[in-house]
Amino acid sequence: MLVKKSLKPFGYNRKDVLLIGFGVTFLGIGLKSGLEFVGVDPLQAGNVVQLVLVLGLTIGWISTYIFRVSNKEMTYAQQLRDYEKKVMEKRLEGLTEAELEALLEQVEEEKRRLGSGEQVQ
């Protein structure tokens, strides 16, 4: 029996979250060790690493939010698009054959008007 795995983007399953957590932890340890190696006081190195990681992660997180807002990829916007699509599908299912043909004729007429530069009312 074959099981299909759905491909999710990075960061959307437990393994990815653990990898990110370990990566940030080891980055912090590496930065602190590196600063201590070049002669910075261990307490000062810890403060610098903490500041860099917290600011970096905060700015990174905020930037992903701004990116999603600017591209309208937020949960509410996606749910609204899905709802509108389903409503239109339901309305099209409820049309009779004659109503559907009349609607298609209106669409073709609007395409011709737009192609010739007329205003659509």
C-alpha positions, 0 to 999 in steps of 0.5 A, spaced: 500 500 500 502 506 497 501 512 502 502 519 498 505 524 502 502 531 501 508 536 499 508 542 504 512 548 504 518 548 508 516 550 516 509 547 516 511 540 519 514 538 525 521 536 522 522 543 519 520 546 526 525 542 530 530 543 524 529 551 525 529 550 532 536 547 532 538 551 527 537 557 531 540 554 537 546 552 534 547 559 531 547 562 537 552 557 540 556 558 534 556 566 535 557 566 542 563 561 541 566 565 536 565 572 539 569 569 545 574 566 541 576 573 538 576 576 545 569 578 547 567 577 555 563 571 555 557 576 558 558 581 553 558 576 548 551 573 550 548 579 550 550 581 543 548 574 541 541 575 544 540 582 541 542 579 534 538 573 534 531 576 538 532 582 533 533 578 527 528 573 528 523 579 530 524 583 524 524 576 519 517 574 522 514 581 521 517 581 514 513 575 512 507 578 515 508 584 511 509 580 505 503 576 506 499 582 507 502 586 501 500 579 496 493 578 500 495 571 502 492 572 509 487 567 511 481 571 511 483 573 504 484 566 502 477 564 505 473 570 502 476 568 495 474 561 496 467 563 498 466 567 492 468 562 488 464 557 491 458 561 491 459 563 483 459 555 482 453 554 485 449 560 482 452 557 475 449 550 477 442 553 478 442 556 471 438 553 466 441 552 459 437 558 456 440 562 462 447 560 461 447 561 454 444 568 455 449 569 460 455 567 455 452 572 450 452 577 454 460 576 456 461 575 448 458 582 447 462 585 453 468 582 450 467 585 443 465 592 446 472 592 450 476 590 444 473 596 440 474 601 446 466 602 448 464 603 455 461 597 458 454 599 462 
